Amino acid sequence: MKGSKPHRISLALLFGILFIGAVFGAAALYATQWSLHATSTNEFCVSCHSMDVPNAEWQYTSHFANAKGIQAGCADCHIPKEGFAFLKKKLTSGISDLYAEIMGGIPDAEAYEAKRGAMARHVWAEMEANDSVTCRSCHNTEFWDLYEQTEKAAADHSTMAETGETCINCHRGIAHFPPDFGQEAQAAAGELDRIAADTPQNTQTLYPIRESGLFESQDGNSKIARILPGTKLQVLEREDTWRKVQVSGFQSPGVEQITYRNPGKRIITAIIENEGLPHLSSMGADNDAGWDQTTITGWIKAEGMVGDVHLLWTYGEEVNNAYCGSCHAVMGPKDYTANQWPSMVNAYADRTSISDSDKTLLTFYLQTQANDMPTQGESDE
């Protein structure tokens, strides 16, 4: 009996401590929950001056305003809705973004443009890794009405599971302006020009890095053909900066002014001028496609030439990554056949800042590495 009173006091004290702890715990939990969601609102996200540019871009897209009155805000696209993924995103990207803002990582629009490409690639990689989980929080693929979609969209959406593609693979630049990676391609072009300038004078096989003229003589007065990038030129003679070369190819029946790299594959190597037709020699058809094997000989300036066609393939890959990765995931050469690629490039090229020269070389790269052509590791024989 003597110890009962202290026992009751200690028990009451314990319950009191537990109660106070529970109150504080609940308050802390509520404060944490409130802060997590308060810092995920559009108002909070765009309150930083570094978000002025993306905020302005977002307001001109269908994610901001549309006929159905459904708005997808910053958190809807950039933060998973629930679970550990939500907490991880808040604790990692949230803290790093806050730190960058405090340190003045993006002080103005110019700095934003300089980092747009890197930021976009980071987000694209993240969304590819999580199977575009934020997109799917609004766009439930189980309830798509494919008949209400365009024919192409329905076809692509119906095969997503089989192909392993995810939303961000095709839908880039839908809430913010896509980055222009043209500077990367220009840097690669400068490197290719440098390599071409160092091509040894005695190189026996040349490949032009851009369209070049083939002339009747080394005075350059009578053009007989236009030689396209990547065309294999066999050197016959040398005179100063000129080379007499032979261009081999194939002609489709009824098309006398164009030669192609392979029979049955419309990879253009040369476009023959009227004056050049007498210089074109035919050796007859020696292939299943029935195309005539041809040669044309003329003089060409030894400028902008490389001795290794693999260099053009490498540059073509750089151009493909630079210009074709802004709006959708980069398609590899093996995605289409050699004869399908020209129309694909033409369909999308106008949406980019790609030059005509790079467009031609990109087409050559994609065609020569297409799924019905020899692999890139094989020689250009």
LUMBABA-405578 format. One record per residue (C-alpha): residue in three letters; x, y, z. Coordinates in steps of 0.2 Angstrom, whole numbers. Example, Ala and Ser with C-alpha at 12.3 -4.5 7.8 and 13.67 -1.06 7.14 Angstrom:
# residues 2
NODE     r      c1      c2      c3
NODE   Ala      62     -22      39
NODE   Ser      68      -5      36
# end
This chain:
# residues 381
NODE     r      c1      c2      c3
NODE   Met       0       0       0
NODE   Lys      14      12       4
NODE   Gly      20      11     -15
NODE   Ser       3      13     -23
NODE   Lys       3      32     -23
NODE   Pro      20      34     -32
NODE   His      15      20     -44
NODE   Arg      -1      29     -48
NODE   Ile       9      46     -51
NODE   Ser      21      38     -62
NODE   Leu       8      29     -72
NODE   Ala      -2      46     -74
NODE   Leu      15      54     -79
NODE   Leu      18      41     -92
NODE   Phe       0      43    -100
NODE   Gly       3      62     -99
NODE   Ile      19      61    -109
NODE   Leu      11      49    -121
NODE   Phe      -3      60    -124
NODE   Ile       8      75    -126
NODE   Gly      19      65    -138
NODE   Ala       4      60    -148
NODE   Val      -3      78    -149
NODE   Phe      14      84    -155
NODE   Gly      16      69    -167
NODE   Ala      -1      72    -174
NODE   Ala       3      91    -176
NODE   Ala      20      87    -184
NODE   Leu      12      74    -196
NODE   Tyr      -2      87    -201
NODE   Ala      12     101    -203
NODE   Thr      22      89    -214
NODE   Gln       7      84    -224
NODE   Trp       1     102    -226
NODE   Ser      19     108    -231
NODE   Leu      21      94    -244
NODE   His       5      98    -253
NODE   Ala       7     117    -250
NODE   Thr      23     117    -259
NODE   Ser      16     107    -273
NODE   Thr       3     120    -279
NODE   Asn       5     130    -295
NODE   Glu       6     146    -285
NODE   Phe      21     140    -275
NODE   Cys      30     132    -290
NODE   Val      29     148    -301
NODE   Ser      33     160    -287
NODE   Cys      51     158    -290
NODE   His      58     170    -304
NODE   Ser      67     155    -312
NODE   Met      50     148    -317
NODE   Asp      44     163    -326
NODE   Val      48     156    -343
NODE   Pro      41     139    -341
NODE   Asn      25     146    -333
NODE   Ala      22     158    -348
NODE   Glu      25     143    -360
NODE   Trp      13     132    -350
NODE   Gln      -1     145    -351
NODE   Tyr      -2     143    -370
NODE   Thr      -4     124    -370
NODE   Ser     -19     113    -369
NODE   His     -13     108    -352
NODE   Phe     -17     125    -345
NODE   Ala     -34     128    -354
NODE   Asn     -45     117    -365
NODE   Ala     -63     113    -370
NODE   Lys     -65     102    -355
NODE   Gly     -59     114    -342
NODE   Ile     -47     102    -335
NODE   Gln     -30     109    -330
NODE   Ala     -14      99    -327
NODE   Gly      -2     110    -316
NODE   Cys      16     108    -312
NODE   Ala      14      95    -299
NODE   Asp       2      85    -310
NODE   Cys      16      82    -323
NODE   His      32      83    -312
NODE   Ile      27      75    -295
NODE   Pro      20      57    -293
NODE   Lys       3      58    -284
NODE   Glu       6      46    -269
NODE   Gly      17      34    -260
NODE   Phe      36      33    -258
NODE   Ala      38      40    -276
NODE   Phe      29      56    -270
NODE   Leu      40      58    -254
NODE   Lys      56      54    -264
NODE   Lys      53      67    -277
NODE   Lys      49      80    -264
NODE   Leu      64      76    -254
NODE   Thr      76      75    -269
NODE   Ser      71      87    -283
NODE   Gly      62      99    -271
NODE   Ile      77     102    -260
NODE   Ser      89     103    -275
NODE   Asp      77     115    -284
NODE   Leu      76     126    -268
NODE   Tyr      95     126    -267
NODE   Ala      97     130    -285
NODE   Glu      85     145    -283
NODE   Ile      94     151    -267
NODE   Met     111     150    -276
NODE   Gly     104     159    -292
NODE   Gly     106     145    -303
NODE   Ile      94     152    -317
NODE   Pro      95     171    -314
NODE   Asp      87     176    -331
NODE   Ala      78     169    -347
NODE   Glu      95     168    -355
NODE   Ala     102     156    -342
NODE   Tyr      86     146    -343
NODE   Glu      88     144    -362
NODE   Ala     106     139    -359
NODE   Lys     100     125    -347
NODE   Arg      84     120    -356
NODE   Gly      91     106    -365
NODE   Ala      99      98    -350
NODE   Met      84     100    -340
NODE   Ala      73      93    -353
NODE   Arg      83      78    -355
NODE   His      84      75    -336
NODE   Val      65      75    -335
NODE   Trp      63      64    -351
NODE   Ala      74      51    -343
NODE   Glu      65      52    -327
NODE   Met      48      49    -335
NODE   Glu      55      35    -346
NODE   Ala      61      27    -330
NODE   Asn      45      28    -321
NODE   Asp      34      24    -336
NODE   Ser      27      41    -337
NODE   Val      18      38    -321
NODE   Thr      12      57    -319
NODE   Cys       5      56    -337
NODE   Arg      -5      40    -332
NODE   Ser     -12      48    -317
NODE   Cys     -24      58    -329
NODE   His     -23      48    -345
NODE   Asn     -29      30    -340
NODE   Thr     -25      19    -354
NODE   Glu     -38       7    -349
NODE   Phe     -52      19    -353
NODE   Trp     -46      25    -370
NODE   Asp     -58      26    -384
NODE   Leu     -46      22    -398
NODE   Tyr     -60      25    -411
NODE   Glu     -60      43    -406
NODE   Gln     -42      45    -409
NODE   Thr     -33      48    -425
NODE   Glu     -28      33    -435
NODE   Lys      -9      35    -431
NODE   Ala     -12      39    -412
NODE   Ala     -24      24    -411
NODE   Ala     -11      12    -419
NODE   Asp       3      19    -408
NODE   His      -7      18    -392
NODE   Ser     -13       1    -395
NODE   Thr       5      -6    -397
NODE   Met      13       3    -382
NODE   Ala      13     -12    -371
NODE   Glu      21     -23    -384
NODE   Thr      34     -10    -390
NODE   Gly      39      -5    -372
NODE   Glu      36      13    -377
NODE   Thr      29      26    -364
NODE   Cys      20      42    -365
NODE   Ile      35      54    -365
NODE   Asn      43      44    -380
NODE   Cys      31      53    -392
NODE   His      24      68    -382
NODE   Arg      38      80    -378
NODE   Gly      36      98    -379
NODE   Ile      18      98    -375
NODE   Ala      18     109    -360
NODE   His      35     119    -363
NODE   Phe      44     124    -379
NODE   Pro      55     109    -385
NODE   Pro      74     113    -383
NODE   Asp      84     116    -399
NODE   Phe      99     105    -399
NODE   Gly     106     113    -416
NODE   Gln     121     119    -407
NODE   Glu     127     102    -403
NODE   Ala     125      97    -422
NODE   Gln     134     113    -427
NODE   Ala     149     108    -415
NODE   Ala     149      90    -423
NODE   Ala     149      98    -440
NODE   Gly     164     109    -436
NODE   Glu     173      93    -430
NODE   Leu     169      84    -446
NODE   Asp     175      99    -457
NODE   Arg     191      98    -447
NODE   Ile     193      80    -450
NODE   Ala     189      82    -469
NODE   Ala     203      96    -470
NODE   Asp     216      83    -463
NODE   Thr     211      70    -476
NODE   Pro     228      64    -484
NODE   Gln     230      69    -502
NODE   Asn     234      51    -507
NODE   Thr     217      44    -501
NODE   Gln     211      32    -514
NODE   Thr     192      32    -508
NODE   Leu     183      48    -504
NODE   Tyr     166      52    -497
NODE   Pro     159      70    -498
NODE   Ile     152      77    -482
NODE   Arg     140      88    -492
NODE   Glu     133      89    -510
NODE   Ser     147      92    -523
NODE   Gly     148      95    -541
NODE   Leu     155      82    -553
NODE   Phe     163      91    -569
NODE   Glu     168      86    -586
NODE   Ser     185      93    -583
NODE   Gln     195     101    -569
NODE   Asp     192     118    -575
NODE   Gly     174     116    -567
NODE   Asn     165     124    -581
NODE   Ser     154     109    -587
NODE   Lys     144     101    -572
NODE   Ile     139      83    -577
NODE   Ala     132      77    -560
NODE   Arg     127      82    -542
NODE   Ile     136      70    -530
NODE   Leu     126      68    -514
NODE   Pro     134      66    -496
NODE   Gly     141      49    -492
NODE   Thr     143      43    -510
NODE   Lys     158      32    -513
NODE   Leu     171      40    -525
NODE   Gln     185      30    -532
NODE   Val     200      41    -536
NODE   Leu     208      38    -553
NODE   Glu     219      54    -555
NODE   Arg     225      69    -545
NODE   Glu     229      86    -551
NODE   Asp     231     100    -538
NODE   Thr     215     101    -528
NODE   Trp     205      91    -541
NODE   Arg     202      72    -542
NODE   Lys     196      62    -556
NODE   Val     184      50    -549
NODE   Gln     173      36    -554
NODE   Val     155      34    -546
NODE   Ser     147      17    -546
NODE   Gly     129      15    -544
NODE   Phe     112       7    -550
NODE   Gln      98      14    -560
NODE   Ser      80      10    -559
NODE   Pro      71       6    -575
NODE   Gly      65      21    -583
NODE   Val      74      33    -572
NODE   Glu      90      38    -581
NODE   Gln      96      54    -572
NODE   Ile      97      46    -555
NODE   Thr     109      33    -548
NODE   Tyr     107      24    -532
NODE   Arg     119      16    -520
NODE   Asn     110      -1    -520
NODE   Pro      98     -10    -532
NODE   Gly      81      -9    -525
NODE   Lys      86       4    -512
NODE   Arg      82      22    -516
NODE   Ile      98      29    -508
NODE   Ile     103      42    -521
NODE   Thr     121      44    -525
NODE   Ala     121      55    -540
NODE   Ile     109      66    -550
NODE   Ile     114      67    -568
NODE   Glu     113      83    -578
NODE   Asn     108      82    -596
NODE   Glu     126      86    -601
NODE   Gly     132      71    -590
NODE   Leu     121      58    -598
NODE   Pro     134      54    -612
NODE   His     147      51    -598
NODE   Leu     136      38    -590
NODE   Ser     140      20    -593
NODE   Ser     129       5    -591
NODE   Met     135     -13    -588
NODE   Gly     117     -20    -588
NODE   Ala     107     -28    -575
NODE   Asp     116     -40    -563
NODE   Asn     104     -41    -549
NODE   Asp      87     -48    -544
NODE   Ala      79     -31    -544
NODE   Gly      83     -29    -563
NODE   Trp      92     -12    -560
NODE   Asp     106      -7    -572
NODE   Gln     123      -6    -564
NODE   Thr     131      11    -570
NODE   Thr     147      21    -568
NODE   Ile     150      39    -571
NODE   Thr     168      47    -572
NODE   Gly     172      65    -569
NODE   Trp     182      78    -559
NODE   Ile     178      84    -542
NODE   Lys     185      97    -530
NODE   Ala     195      87    -516
NODE   Glu     186      98    -503
NODE   Gly     175      92    -489
NODE   Met     180      74    -491
NODE   Val     184      60    -479
NODE   Gly     191      44    -482
NODE   Asp     181      34    -469
NODE   Val     162      33    -472
NODE   His     160      28    -453
NODE   Leu     164      46    -449
NODE   Leu     148      51    -459
NODE   Trp     138      38    -449
NODE   Thr     144      45    -433
NODE   Tyr     140      63    -438
NODE   Gly     123      57    -444
NODE   Glu     119      50    -427
NODE   Glu     124      66    -419
NODE   Val     112      75    -431
NODE   Asn      98      63    -428
NODE   Asn     100      65    -409
NODE   Ala     101      84    -410
NODE   Tyr      86      88    -422
NODE   Cys      75      73    -419
NODE   Gly      75      71    -400
NODE   Ser      66      87    -396
NODE   Cys      48      82    -399
NODE   His      49      63    -397
NODE   Ala      61      50    -392
NODE   Val      75      48    -405
NODE   Met      70      34    -418
NODE   Gly      85      23    -423
NODE   Pro      89      19    -441
NODE   Lys      82       1    -439
NODE   Asp      65       8    -436
NODE   Tyr      61       9    -454
NODE   Thr      68       3    -471
NODE   Ala      79      12    -483
NODE   Asn      65      17    -494
NODE   Gln      54      23    -480
NODE   Trp      66      34    -472
NODE   Pro      66      49    -485
NODE   Ser      47      52    -482
NODE   Met      49      51    -464
NODE   Val      63      64    -463
NODE   Asn      53      75    -475
NODE   Ala      38      74    -464
NODE   Tyr      47      80    -448
NODE   Ala      62      91    -455
NODE   Asp      51     107    -457
NODE   Arg      47     106    -438
NODE   Thr      66     109    -434
NODE   Ser      80     121    -439
NODE   Ile      90     108    -448
NODE   Ser      99     114    -464
NODE   Asp      96     106    -481
NODE   Ser     114      99    -481
NODE   Asp     111      91    -464
NODE   Lys      94      85    -469
NODE   Thr     102      76    -484
NODE   Leu     116      69    -474
NODE   Leu     104      63    -460
NODE   Thr      94      54    -474
NODE   Phe     109      45    -480
NODE   Tyr     114      40    -462
NODE   Leu      96      33    -458
NODE   Gln      95      24    -475
NODE   Thr     112      16    -475
NODE   Gln     109       9    -458
NODE   Ala      90       5    -460
NODE   Asn      83     -12    -455
NODE   Asp      85     -19    -472
NODE   Met     103     -14    -475
NODE   Pro     120     -22    -469
NODE   Thr     124     -17    -451
NODE   Gln     134      -2    -447
NODE   Gly     150     -12    -443
NODE   Glu     151     -18    -460
NODE   Ser     162      -9    -473
NODE   Asp     155       1    -487
NODE   Glu     159     -10    -501
# end
